[in-house]
C-alpha cells in the first residue's frame, strides 16, 4: 500500500456515497493548487490523465 492510498481510502469512506460533477472537482483542484502551489505539477498531471481517460491514442 502506498502512503497516498490512505487518503484515497479516507475519501472513499467519507464521501464515497456522494455524487459530484467534474466541474466541482475541477474547482476543488484549482482551490487546492492555489493554497498549495508546490502541488501544481502532480495535480495538473492527474487532471490531464482524468481528462484523457477515453483517448484511444494513449
PyMOL commands that set and color helices and strands:
alter all, ss='L'
color gray80, all
select helices_A, chain A and resi 3-15+22-35+37-51
alter helices_A, ss='H'
color red, helices_A
deselect
rebuild
show_as cartoon
